[in-house]
Amino acid sequence: MPATSTSPLGLRLETARAAARLSRRQLHELSGVSPSMIQKIGNGERRPSDQVLAALAGVLGTTSEELLGGPGRTDSRVHQAIPDLQQAIASYDLPEDGPVRPLSQIAVEVAAAVEDRVQSQYVRLSEQMPALLAELFRAVDRSCGREREEAARLLALAVRSADAVAYKYGYRDLSGRLVELMRWAAGIAADPALDAAAAYVRMEVFFAAGQLGPGLRSLRGALDRMPAPRTERLAAAAAALHMRAAVTAGRMRRGDDARAHLREAERLARRVQERLYDGTAVGPDSLEIHRLSVAVELGEENDLHEAVATAARWAPPRDLAAERRSHYYIDLSRAQVQLGRPQHAADSLLVARQIAPQHVREHGQVRTSLATMVRLTRGRDERMLALARWAKAV
């Protein structure tokens, strides 16, 4: 398995050096920075001065800021639409006057937004969500009884689609606000399956903050609050929570807990057909995809070999949502990187990109994997280097 530095700066420096195909000696000769200093920075033993960092960045064709904080964001139109989304949710409980269509008409647009989300059409989502959310805030504000509950249900699903944009494109504070809005709307809808969906999405906040322990407790608390899964929708909601808990426990290197949650997810997934339930894909195929995710998170070599071998016999069906399918190949590439197979990992990422390019390009784990792959191949694989540059991993 590839060796790693404990320093993010050291990893970025080594990635940029590999991409430039320079040895440490060549970097020293071109930058004037001593070989011992370059080695200490790469190993995470020293933090360079501004002058040293600027000298290294200049030779490597990057900037001091990118070495310190990582490559800049992509140039997607999503970033241009974020201010409108922020403005749309600022006064969610005090909406401006405006038209509200019948809920049956709004529901069609919400369903289209959910489909855009699971098919990773983030640009279109970002441009359409502000107006849809504003209308749904008005619908919740003006209605009562069962109609208000239905408006809130639609709002929760729409907010989840907006959150996918914010989370994937790195707007963590905005994502956190949207998650809380989804929980607020789910509470008004008084729907336990929707509450479970909100708890599933809330895990993003814990992932972003690195708070895995509280996140796992949150998922288990949501499972404890759920009624008995007597309907297909409730069984799917519980299965989704168990799948996410399994991945979380795996990331914490708690193998027994991860496998226990996978077993519960399997028991429940057998009872449902593979489809979207409140915006989450659940079913036997989604369960197989989560098995791979858990193996990658646990990082145990035997499990990784078994997962990669399984991938040679099984692939996600083409009718599965693009985001879910592409995530499978992203995780497969992570497994292959951990096993020291960068060329196979690149093959997997190219498949993922073909399925859902917007999803792959903005995925943090893709950038991490690509940076590792560039270091493993010392920047000599042109196909891999092009992929890394496309994803802003270098």
C-alpha positions as CSV (number, residue, x, y, z in Angstrom):
1,M,0.0,0.0,0.0
2,P,1.2,3.5,-0.7
3,A,3.0,5.4,2.0
4,T,1.5,8.6,3.2
5,S,2.7,11.7,4.9
6,T,0.9,13.0,8.0
7,S,1.1,16.6,6.6
8,P,-1.4,17.8,4.0
9,L,1.1,20.3,2.8
10,G,3.7,17.6,2.4
11,L,1.3,15.5,0.4
12,R,0.4,18.4,-1.9
13,L,4.0,19.3,-2.4
14,E,4.9,15.6,-3.3
15,T,1.9,15.4,-5.6
16,A,2.9,18.6,-7.4
17,R,6.5,17.5,-7.7
18,A,5.4,14.1,-9.1
19,A,3.1,15.9,-11.6
20,A,6.0,18.1,-12.7
21,R,8.2,15.0,-13.0
22,L,10.9,16.5,-10.9
23,S,13.2,14.8,-8.4
24,R,13.8,16.5,-5.1
25,R,17.3,17.3,-6.3
26,Q,15.9,18.9,-9.5
27,L,13.4,20.9,-7.4
28,H,16.3,22.1,-5.2
29,E,18.4,23.2,-8.2
30,L,15.5,25.1,-9.8
31,S,14.1,26.7,-6.6
32,G,17.2,27.2,-4.6
33,V,15.6,25.5,-1.6
34,S,17.9,23.0,0.1
35,P,17.3,19.3,-0.4
36,S,17.0,18.8,3.4
37,M,14.3,21.5,3.6
38,I,12.4,20.0,0.7
39,Q,12.6,16.6,2.4
40,K,11.4,18.0,5.8
41,I,8.5,19.8,4.2
42,G,7.5,16.6,2.2
43,N,7.7,14.5,5.4
44,G,5.7,17.1,7.4
45,E,8.6,17.9,9.7
46,R,8.9,21.6,8.7
47,R,6.5,24.4,7.7
48,P,8.2,26.6,5.0
49,S,8.4,30.4,5.2
50,D,6.5,32.4,2.7
51,Q,9.6,32.9,0.6
52,V,10.4,29.2,0.5
53,L,6.8,28.3,-0.4
54,A,6.7,30.9,-3.2
55,A,10.0,29.6,-4.6
56,L,8.7,26.0,-4.6
57,A,5.3,26.9,-6.1
58,G,6.9,28.9,-8.9
59,V,9.0,25.9,-10.0
60,L,6.0,23.5,-9.7
61,G,3.7,25.7,-11.8
62,T,1.3,26.3,-8.9
63,T,0.7,28.9,-6.2
64,S,1.5,29.2,-2.6
65,E,-2.2,29.2,-1.8
66,E,-2.8,26.0,-3.7
67,L,0.1,24.3,-1.9
68,L,-1.3,25.4,1.4
69,G,-5.0,24.8,0.9
70,G,-5.2,22.5,-2.1
71,P,-6.1,23.2,-5.8
72,G,-8.7,25.8,-6.5
73,R,-12.3,25.0,-7.2
74,T,-13.6,24.1,-10.6
75,D,-15.1,26.7,-12.9
76,S,-18.6,25.2,-12.9
77,R,-21.7,27.5,-13.2
78,V,-22.8,26.1,-9.9
79,H,-20.6,28.6,-8.1
80,Q,-22.3,31.5,-9.8
81,A,-25.7,30.3,-8.7
82,I,-24.8,29.8,-5.0
83,P,-25.6,33.4,-3.9
84,D,-29.2,33.1,-5.2
85,L,-29.6,29.9,-3.3
86,Q,-28.3,31.5,-0.1
87,Q,-30.7,34.4,-0.6
88,A,-33.6,32.0,-1.2
89,I,-33.3,30.3,2.2
90,A,-32.4,33.4,4.3
91,S,-36.0,34.2,5.1
92,Y,-37.5,30.7,4.9
93,D,-39.9,31.4,7.8
94,L,-40.8,34.9,6.5
95,P,-41.3,34.4,2.8
96,E,-41.9,37.2,0.4
97,D,-45.3,37.5,-1.3
98,G,-45.6,35.6,-4.6
99,P,-47.5,33.0,-6.5
100,V,-48.0,29.5,-5.3
101,R,-49.1,26.8,-7.8
102,P,-51.3,23.8,-6.7
103,L,-49.2,21.3,-4.9
104,S,-49.8,18.7,-7.6
105,Q,-47.9,20.9,-10.0
106,I,-45.1,21.7,-7.6
107,A,-44.7,18.0,-6.9
108,V,-43.9,17.4,-10.6
109,E,-41.1,19.9,-10.4
110,V,-39.8,18.5,-7.1
111,A,-39.7,15.0,-8.6
112,A,-37.7,16.4,-11.5
113,A,-35.3,18.0,-9.0
114,V,-34.8,14.7,-7.1
115,E,-34.1,13.0,-10.4
116,D,-31.6,15.7,-11.3
117,R,-29.9,15.1,-8.0
118,V,-29.5,11.3,-8.3
119,Q,-28.4,11.7,-11.9
120,S,-25.8,14.3,-10.7
121,Q,-27.1,17.2,-12.8
122,Y,-25.8,19.8,-10.3
123,V,-25.6,22.8,-12.7
124,R,-29.3,22.5,-13.7
125,L,-30.2,22.0,-10.0
126,S,-28.3,25.0,-8.8
127,E,-30.0,27.3,-11.3
128,Q,-33.6,26.0,-10.7
129,M,-33.6,25.5,-6.9
130,P,-33.8,29.1,-5.7
131,A,-37.2,29.8,-7.3
132,L,-38.6,26.4,-6.4
133,L,-37.6,26.7,-2.7
134,A,-39.0,30.2,-2.5
135,E,-42.3,29.0,-3.8
136,L,-42.3,26.0,-1.3
137,F,-41.6,28.3,1.6
138,R,-44.7,30.3,0.6
139,A,-46.7,27.1,0.3
140,V,-45.8,26.0,3.8
141,D,-46.4,29.4,5.2
142,R,-49.9,29.8,3.7
143,S,-51.3,26.3,4.2
144,C,-52.6,24.3,7.2
145,G,-53.5,20.7,8.1
146,R,-52.8,17.9,5.6
147,E,-52.0,20.4,2.9
148,R,-49.3,22.0,5.0
149,E,-47.8,18.5,5.8
150,E,-47.7,17.8,2.0
151,A,-46.1,21.1,1.3
152,A,-43.5,20.4,4.0
153,R,-42.8,17.0,2.6
154,L,-42.2,18.4,-0.9
155,L,-40.0,21.2,0.7
156,A,-37.9,18.6,2.5
157,L,-37.2,16.7,-0.7
158,A,-36.4,19.9,-2.6
159,V,-34.1,21.1,0.2
160,R,-32.3,17.8,0.0
161,S,-31.6,18.4,-3.7
162,A,-30.3,21.8,-3.0
163,D,-28.1,20.4,-0.2
164,A,-26.5,18.0,-2.7
165,V,-25.3,21.0,-4.7
166,A,-23.9,22.8,-1.6
167,Y,-22.2,19.7,-0.2
168,K,-20.6,18.5,-3.4
169,Y,-19.2,21.9,-4.3
170,G,-17.7,22.5,-0.9
171,Y,-20.2,25.1,0.6
172,R,-20.2,23.4,4.0
173,D,-21.9,26.1,6.0
174,L,-24.6,26.4,3.5
175,S,-25.0,22.6,3.4
176,G,-25.4,22.6,7.2
177,R,-28.2,25.2,7.0
178,L,-30.0,23.3,4.4
179,V,-29.8,20.1,6.4
180,E,-31.4,21.9,9.3
181,L,-34.1,23.2,7.0
182,M,-34.7,19.6,5.8
183,R,-35.1,18.5,9.4
184,W,-37.5,21.5,10.1
185,A,-39.6,20.6,7.1
186,A,-39.7,16.9,8.0
187,G,-40.9,17.8,11.5
188,I,-43.8,19.7,10.0
189,A,-44.6,16.8,7.7
190,A,-44.9,14.5,10.8
191,D,-43.6,11.6,8.7
192,P,-41.2,9.1,10.4
193,A,-39.8,7.9,7.1
194,L,-38.9,11.5,6.1
195,D,-37.4,12.1,9.6
196,A,-35.2,9.1,8.9
197,A,-34.2,10.6,5.5
198,A,-33.3,13.8,7.2
199,A,-31.1,11.9,9.7
200,Y,-29.4,10.1,6.8
201,V,-28.6,13.4,5.1
202,R,-27.5,15.0,8.4
203,M,-24.6,12.6,8.5
204,E,-23.0,14.8,5.9
205,V,-22.5,17.5,8.5
206,F,-20.7,15.0,10.8
207,F,-18.6,13.8,7.9
208,A,-17.5,17.3,7.0
209,A,-16.6,18.1,10.6
210,G,-14.8,14.8,11.2
211,Q,-17.2,14.1,14.0
212,L,-17.8,10.4,13.3
213,G,-18.6,9.3,16.8
214,P,-21.5,11.8,17.3
215,G,-22.6,11.1,13.8
216,L,-22.9,7.4,14.4
217,R,-24.8,8.1,17.6
218,S,-27.1,10.3,15.6
219,L,-27.9,7.6,13.1
220,R,-28.5,5.0,15.9
221,G,-30.8,7.5,17.7
222,A,-32.8,7.9,14.5
223,L,-33.1,4.1,14.2
224,D,-34.3,3.9,17.8
225,R,-36.9,6.6,17.2
226,M,-38.4,4.9,14.1
227,P,-41.6,2.9,14.4
228,A,-41.4,-0.8,13.5
229,P,-40.7,-1.1,9.7
230,R,-44.0,-2.7,8.8
231,T,-44.3,-0.9,5.5
232,E,-41.9,-1.0,2.5
233,R,-41.1,2.7,2.9
234,L,-40.2,2.4,6.6
235,A,-38.1,-0.7,5.9
236,A,-36.3,1.2,3.2
237,A,-35.7,4.1,5.5
238,A,-34.3,1.9,8.2
239,A,-32.1,0.0,5.7
240,A,-30.7,3.3,4.5
241,L,-29.8,4.4,8.0
242,H,-28.1,1.0,8.7
243,M,-26.1,1.3,5.4
244,R,-24.9,4.8,6.3
245,A,-24.1,3.7,9.9
246,A,-22.1,0.8,8.4
247,V,-20.0,3.2,6.3
248,T,-19.5,5.5,9.3
249,A,-18.4,2.6,11.6
250,G,-16.1,1.4,8.8
251,R,-14.4,4.9,8.6
252,M,-13.9,4.7,12.4
253,R,-12.2,1.3,11.9
254,R,-14.9,-0.4,14.0
255,G,-15.3,-3.6,11.9
256,D,-17.7,-5.5,14.2
257,D,-20.1,-2.5,14.3
258,A,-19.8,-1.9,10.5
259,R,-20.6,-5.6,9.7
260,A,-23.5,-5.7,12.2
261,H,-25.1,-2.7,10.5
262,L,-24.6,-4.3,7.1
263,R,-26.3,-7.4,8.3
264,E,-29.3,-5.4,9.5
265,A,-29.3,-3.4,6.2
266,E,-29.3,-6.7,4.3
267,R,-32.2,-8.1,6.3
268,L,-34.3,-5.0,5.5
269,A,-33.1,-4.6,1.9
270,R,-34.5,-8.0,1.1
271,R,-38.0,-6.7,1.8
272,V,-37.8,-3.8,-0.7
273,Q,-37.5,-3.3,-4.4
274,E,-34.5,-1.3,-5.6
275,R,-35.7,2.3,-6.2
276,L,-35.7,5.7,-4.6
277,Y,-37.4,6.1,-1.2
278,D,-37.7,9.8,-0.1
279,G,-34.8,10.5,-2.4
280,T,-32.5,7.7,-1.2
281,A,-31.7,4.7,-3.4
282,V,-32.4,1.5,-1.4
283,G,-32.5,-2.1,-2.4
284,P,-30.3,-5.2,-3.0
285,D,-28.0,-3.3,-5.5
286,S,-27.5,-0.3,-3.2
287,L,-26.6,-2.8,-0.5
288,E,-23.9,-4.3,-2.7
289,I,-22.5,-0.9,-3.3
290,H,-22.3,-0.2,0.4
291,R,-20.5,-3.5,1.0
292,L,-17.7,-2.1,-1.2
293,S,-17.8,1.2,0.6
294,V,-17.4,-0.5,4.0
295,A,-14.5,-2.6,2.8
296,V,-12.7,0.5,1.6
297,E,-13.3,2.4,4.8
298,L,-12.1,-0.5,7.0
299,G,-9.0,-0.8,4.7
300,E,-8.4,-4.4,5.6
301,E,-6.4,-6.1,2.9
302,N,-8.3,-9.3,2.7
303,D,-11.6,-7.5,2.4
304,L,-10.2,-5.2,-0.2
305,H,-9.0,-8.1,-2.3
306,E,-12.4,-9.8,-2.0
307,A,-14.2,-6.5,-2.9
308,V,-12.1,-6.1,-6.0
309,A,-12.6,-9.7,-7.0
310,T,-16.4,-9.2,-6.6
311,A,-16.2,-6.2,-8.9
312,A,-14.9,-8.5,-11.7
313,R,-18.2,-10.5,-11.4
314,W,-20.7,-7.8,-10.6
315,A,-21.5,-4.3,-11.7
316,P,-24.3,-1.9,-10.8
317,P,-27.2,-2.2,-13.2
318,R,-27.5,0.6,-15.7
319,D,-30.9,1.6,-14.5
320,L,-29.5,2.5,-11.1
321,A,-29.2,6.2,-10.4
322,A,-26.0,7.7,-11.9
323,E,-24.8,9.1,-8.6
324,R,-25.0,5.7,-6.9
325,R,-23.4,3.9,-9.9
326,S,-20.5,6.4,-10.1
327,H,-19.9,6.2,-6.4
328,Y,-19.4,2.5,-6.8
329,Y,-16.6,3.0,-9.2
330,I,-15.1,5.8,-7.1
331,D,-14.9,3.4,-4.2
332,L,-13.6,0.6,-6.4
333,S,-10.8,3.0,-7.4
334,R,-10.0,3.7,-3.8
335,A,-9.8,0.0,-3.1
336,Q,-7.4,-0.4,-6.0
337,V,-5.3,2.5,-4.8
338,Q,-5.0,1.0,-1.4
339,L,-3.9,-2.3,-3.1
340,G,-1.2,-0.4,-5.1
341,R,-2.9,-0.7,-8.5
342,P,-3.0,2.9,-9.8
343,Q,-3.6,2.0,-13.4
344,H,-6.7,-0.1,-12.5
345,A,-7.8,2.7,-10.2
346,A,-7.6,5.1,-13.2
347,D,-9.7,2.7,-15.3
348,S,-12.4,2.7,-12.6
349,L,-12.4,6.5,-12.3
350,L,-12.8,6.9,-16.0
351,V,-15.9,4.7,-15.9
352,A,-17.2,6.8,-13.0
353,R,-16.6,10.0,-15.0
354,Q,-18.4,8.5,-18.0
355,I,-21.4,7.8,-15.8
356,A,-21.6,11.1,-13.8
357,P,-18.9,13.6,-14.7
358,Q,-20.2,16.4,-12.4
359,H,-20.3,14.1,-9.4
360,V,-16.8,12.7,-10.0
361,R,-15.1,16.1,-10.6
362,E,-16.4,17.6,-7.4
363,H,-15.8,14.5,-5.2
364,G,-13.2,15.0,-2.5
365,Q,-12.2,11.4,-2.3
366,V,-11.6,11.4,-6.1
367,R,-9.1,14.2,-5.7
368,T,-7.4,12.4,-2.8
369,S,-7.2,9.2,-4.8
370,L,-5.9,10.9,-7.9
371,A,-3.2,12.8,-5.9
372,T,-2.0,9.4,-4.5
373,M,-2.0,7.9,-8.0
374,V,0.1,10.7,-9.4
375,R,2.6,10.2,-6.6
376,L,2.6,6.4,-7.1
377,T,3.3,6.8,-10.8
378,R,5.6,9.8,-10.4
379,G,3.5,11.7,-12.9
380,R,4.6,9.4,-15.8
381,D,1.1,8.3,-16.7
382,E,-0.3,10.9,-19.1
383,R,-3.8,9.6,-18.9
384,M,-3.8,9.7,-15.1
385,L,-2.2,13.1,-15.0
386,A,-4.9,14.5,-17.4
387,L,-7.6,13.0,-15.2
388,A,-6.0,14.6,-12.1
389,R,-5.8,18.0,-13.7
390,W,-9.4,17.7,-14.9
391,A,-10.5,17.0,-11.3
392,K,-8.3,19.7,-9.9
393,A,-6.3,17.2,-7.9
394,V,-3.1,18.8,-9.0
